[in-house]
Amino acid sequence: MSPLVIVLIIIVILLSGLRIAQEYERAIVFRLGRFVGTRGPGLFWIIPFFERQQTIDIRTKTVDLEQQETITKDSVTIKVNAVLWFRVVNPADAIIKVANFNQAVYQLSVTALRNIIGQHQLDEVLRERQQINSALLQIVDAATENWGVSVEMVEIKDVEIPESMQRAMAREAEAIREKRARIIKAEAELEASIKLTQGAKQMEESPIALELRRMQMLSEIGIDNNTTTVVLIPSEFTNAAKSFTQMVSQEKQ
């Protein structure tokens, strides 16, 4: 074999070790089965026949957690959907410490979701969704940290309640609104009675205020031309007429 052919073979072998990793990729390099480092992004070289690479994507991934049917703390069966966002922050740990980090993160998130729903009552799941999301994020992120994976966000997307429970909740909400309406009405009547009592006491101290109120009522009644105006005679006039009648009767006798 000529020297030129040998040189060409060596060049081809050396060139076969060239690799390219995209900006969002990292290459985990193993030499004879042992981890030797992380390469990329860009152009890098591995020893042909002795080293091999395993490329991993470090971009944020979005995963829909399949609908989970679980039981709340107050024994209500509900169906919950959630969305998970995570990314690889340590490519070496994601390859070496766990067989399939995507499946591992998914199964962990599903299990944590079911567990945390079981620790809350139905009203809490509906009202305090943000707090549940935060607690779920802490649980999942703490568990995946050892795998070189960072969970950025977990959000409960939908909560499906049984139809019978929806009707019960509607009746409960209607009863609560009716209760509020009655309380507001009672408070208004109480406040009105207090104001009327104060007004009566004020008029008792000033008789002229009562006459002014009567004149105001006459003006209010007379606004509408179709109404019948009733004139209220002051009690002093009535008393004076009664006294005059009695005096005339005594003189005739």
C-alpha positions as CSV (number, residue, x, y, z in Angstrom):
1,M,0.0,0.0,0.0
2,S,1.4,3.3,-1.1
3,P,2.2,6.0,1.5
4,L,-0.4,8.3,-0.2
5,V,-3.2,5.8,0.3
6,I,-2.2,5.4,4.0
7,V,-2.2,9.2,4.4
8,L,-5.6,9.4,2.8
9,I,-7.0,6.7,5.1
10,I,-5.7,8.4,8.1
11,I,-7.2,11.7,7.0
12,V,-10.6,10.1,6.4
13,I,-10.5,8.5,9.9
14,L,-9.6,11.8,11.5
15,L,-12.3,13.6,9.6
16,S,-14.8,10.9,10.6
17,G,-14.4,12.1,14.2
18,L,-15.7,15.6,13.5
19,R,-19.1,16.4,15.0
20,I,-21.3,19.5,15.0
21,A,-23.7,20.4,17.8
22,Q,-26.4,23.0,17.4
23,E,-26.6,26.0,19.7
24,Y,-29.5,24.3,21.7
25,E,-27.6,20.9,21.8
26,R,-24.9,19.4,24.0
27,A,-22.9,16.2,23.3
28,I,-22.1,13.9,26.1
29,V,-18.9,12.0,25.1
30,F,-18.0,8.5,26.4
31,R,-14.5,7.0,25.9
32,L,-14.5,3.2,26.1
33,G,-17.7,3.5,28.1
34,R,-16.5,6.2,30.5
35,F,-17.8,9.7,30.6
36,V,-15.1,12.2,29.6
37,G,-16.9,15.5,29.1
38,T,-19.5,17.6,27.4
39,R,-19.0,19.1,24.0
40,G,-20.7,21.8,22.0
41,P,-22.2,23.9,20.7
42,G,-20.4,24.2,17.4
43,L,-17.7,22.0,15.9
44,F,-15.9,19.4,18.0
45,W,-13.9,16.2,17.5
46,I,-14.0,12.8,19.1
47,I,-11.6,9.9,18.8
48,P,-12.9,7.6,16.1
49,F,-13.7,4.0,17.3
50,F,-12.8,4.8,20.9
51,E,-15.3,7.6,21.7
52,R,-19.0,8.0,21.1
53,Q,-21.4,10.8,21.7
54,Q,-25.0,11.2,22.8
55,T,-26.6,14.5,21.9
56,I,-29.2,16.1,24.2
57,D,-31.6,19.0,23.6
58,I,-31.4,21.7,26.4
59,R,-34.4,23.8,25.2
60,T,-37.4,24.1,27.4
61,K,-40.0,21.4,26.7
62,T,-43.7,21.6,27.1
63,V,-45.5,18.4,28.2
64,D,-49.3,17.9,28.6
65,L,-50.0,15.7,31.6
66,E,-52.7,13.3,30.7
67,Q,-56.1,13.7,32.5
68,Q,-55.9,12.3,36.0
69,E,-59.0,11.1,37.8
70,T,-58.3,11.5,41.5
71,I,-60.2,12.0,44.8
72,T,-59.9,15.2,46.8
73,K,-59.6,15.3,50.6
74,D,-63.4,15.7,51.0
75,S,-64.0,12.5,48.9
76,V,-65.0,14.1,45.6
77,T,-63.8,12.4,42.4
78,I,-62.5,15.0,39.9
79,K,-60.5,14.9,36.7
80,V,-57.5,17.2,36.4
81,N,-55.4,18.3,33.4
82,A,-52.0,20.0,33.8
83,V,-49.1,21.4,31.7
84,L,-45.4,21.0,32.6
85,W,-42.5,23.1,31.4
86,F,-38.9,21.8,32.1
87,R,-35.4,21.9,30.6
88,V,-32.1,20.1,31.0
89,V,-29.5,22.2,33.0
90,N,-26.9,19.5,33.4
91,P,-26.7,17.3,30.3
92,A,-24.3,14.8,31.9
93,D,-26.6,14.0,34.9
94,A,-29.6,13.8,32.6
95,I,-27.9,11.0,30.6
96,I,-25.9,9.2,33.3
97,K,-28.2,9.3,36.4
98,V,-31.5,8.4,34.9
99,A,-32.4,6.1,32.0
100,N,-35.0,8.2,30.4
101,F,-35.3,11.7,31.9
102,N,-38.3,12.7,29.8
103,Q,-40.4,9.7,31.0
104,A,-39.0,10.1,34.6
105,V,-40.1,13.7,34.8
106,Y,-43.5,12.9,33.3
107,Q,-44.3,10.1,35.7
108,L,-43.0,12.1,38.7
109,S,-45.2,15.0,37.8
110,V,-48.3,12.9,37.3
111,T,-47.8,11.2,40.7
112,A,-47.1,14.5,42.5
113,L,-50.3,16.0,40.9
114,R,-52.5,13.1,42.1
115,N,-50.9,13.3,45.6
116,I,-51.3,17.1,46.0
117,I,-54.9,17.0,44.8
118,G,-55.7,14.4,47.4
119,Q,-54.4,16.7,50.1
120,H,-56.8,19.5,49.3
121,Q,-60.6,19.8,49.4
122,L,-62.6,20.6,46.3
123,D,-63.2,24.2,47.2
124,E,-59.4,24.7,47.7
125,V,-58.6,23.1,44.3
126,L,-61.0,25.6,42.6
127,R,-60.1,28.7,44.6
128,E,-56.4,28.3,45.4
129,R,-55.1,26.9,42.1
130,Q,-52.1,29.2,42.1
131,Q,-51.0,28.0,45.6
132,I,-51.4,24.4,44.5
133,N,-49.3,25.1,41.3
134,S,-46.5,26.6,43.4
135,A,-46.5,23.7,45.8
136,L,-46.5,21.2,42.9
137,L,-43.6,23.0,41.3
138,Q,-41.5,22.8,44.4
139,I,-42.1,19.1,44.9
140,V,-41.3,18.2,41.3
141,D,-38.3,20.5,40.9
142,A,-36.7,19.3,44.1
143,A,-37.0,15.7,42.9
144,T,-35.7,16.3,39.4
145,E,-32.7,18.5,40.5
146,N,-30.6,15.4,41.0
147,W,-31.3,14.4,37.4
148,G,-29.9,17.6,36.0
149,V,-33.4,18.8,35.1
150,S,-35.0,22.1,36.1
151,V,-38.8,22.3,36.2
152,E,-39.7,25.9,35.3
153,M,-43.5,25.8,35.7
154,V,-46.4,23.5,36.4
155,E,-50.0,24.8,35.8
156,I,-53.3,23.0,36.4
157,K,-55.1,23.6,33.1
158,D,-58.6,22.3,33.8
159,V,-60.6,20.7,36.6
160,E,-63.6,18.6,35.6
161,I,-66.3,18.2,38.3
162,P,-69.1,15.6,38.2
163,E,-72.4,16.9,36.9
164,S,-74.2,16.1,40.2
165,M,-71.6,18.1,42.1
166,Q,-72.0,21.0,39.7
167,R,-75.7,21.1,40.5
168,A,-75.0,21.0,44.2
169,M,-72.5,23.8,43.9
170,A,-75.0,25.9,41.9
171,R,-77.6,25.5,44.6
172,E,-75.1,26.4,47.3
173,A,-74.0,29.5,45.4
174,E,-77.7,30.5,45.0
175,A,-78.3,30.0,48.7
176,I,-75.3,32.1,49.6
177,R,-76.4,35.0,47.3
178,E,-80.0,34.8,48.7
179,K,-78.5,35.0,52.2
180,R,-76.4,38.0,51.3
181,A,-79.5,39.7,49.8
182,R,-81.5,39.2,53.0
183,I,-78.7,40.4,55.2
184,I,-78.2,43.5,53.1
185,K,-82.0,44.2,53.2
186,A,-82.1,43.7,56.9
187,E,-79.1,46.1,57.4
188,A,-80.8,48.7,55.2
189,E,-84.1,48.5,57.2
190,L,-82.1,48.8,60.4
191,E,-80.3,51.8,59.1
192,A,-83.5,53.4,57.9
193,S,-85.2,52.8,61.2
194,I,-82.3,54.5,63.0
195,K,-82.5,57.5,60.7
196,L,-86.3,57.7,61.1
197,T,-86.0,57.6,64.8
198,Q,-83.4,60.4,64.7
199,G,-85.7,62.5,62.4
200,A,-88.7,62.0,64.7
201,K,-86.7,63.1,67.7
202,Q,-85.5,66.2,65.8
203,M,-89.0,67.1,64.7
204,E,-90.3,66.6,68.3
205,E,-87.8,69.2,69.5
206,S,-88.8,71.7,66.7
207,P,-92.6,71.7,65.8
208,I,-91.9,74.0,62.9
209,A,-89.9,71.2,61.3
210,L,-93.0,69.0,61.2
211,E,-94.9,71.7,59.4
212,L,-92.1,72.1,56.9
213,R,-92.1,68.4,56.3
214,R,-95.9,68.5,55.7
215,M,-95.4,71.3,53.2
216,Q,-92.7,69.3,51.5
217,M,-95.0,66.3,51.2
218,L,-97.6,68.5,49.6
219,S,-95.1,69.8,47.0
220,E,-94.0,66.2,46.2
221,I,-97.6,65.0,45.8
222,G,-98.4,67.9,43.5
223,I,-95.7,67.2,41.0
224,D,-97.9,64.8,39.2
225,N,-101.0,66.4,37.7
226,N,-102.9,63.1,37.7
227,T,-102.6,62.6,41.5
228,T,-105.1,63.7,44.1
229,T,-103.7,66.2,46.5
230,V,-104.5,65.6,50.2
231,V,-104.0,68.6,52.4
232,L,-102.9,67.8,55.9
233,I,-104.3,70.2,58.5
234,P,-101.9,71.0,61.4
235,S,-103.1,69.5,64.7
236,E,-103.1,73.0,66.2
237,F,-105.9,74.0,63.9
238,T,-107.9,70.9,64.8
239,N,-107.5,71.6,68.5
240,A,-108.4,75.2,68.1
241,A,-111.6,74.3,66.2
242,K,-112.6,71.8,68.8
243,S,-112.1,74.4,71.7
244,F,-114.1,77.0,69.8
245,T,-117.0,74.5,69.3
246,Q,-117.0,73.6,72.9
247,M,-117.1,77.3,73.9
248,V,-120.0,78.0,71.6
249,S,-121.9,75.0,73.0
250,Q,-121.4,76.3,76.6
251,E,-122.7,79.8,75.7
252,K,-125.9,78.4,74.1
253,Q,-126.6,76.4,77.2
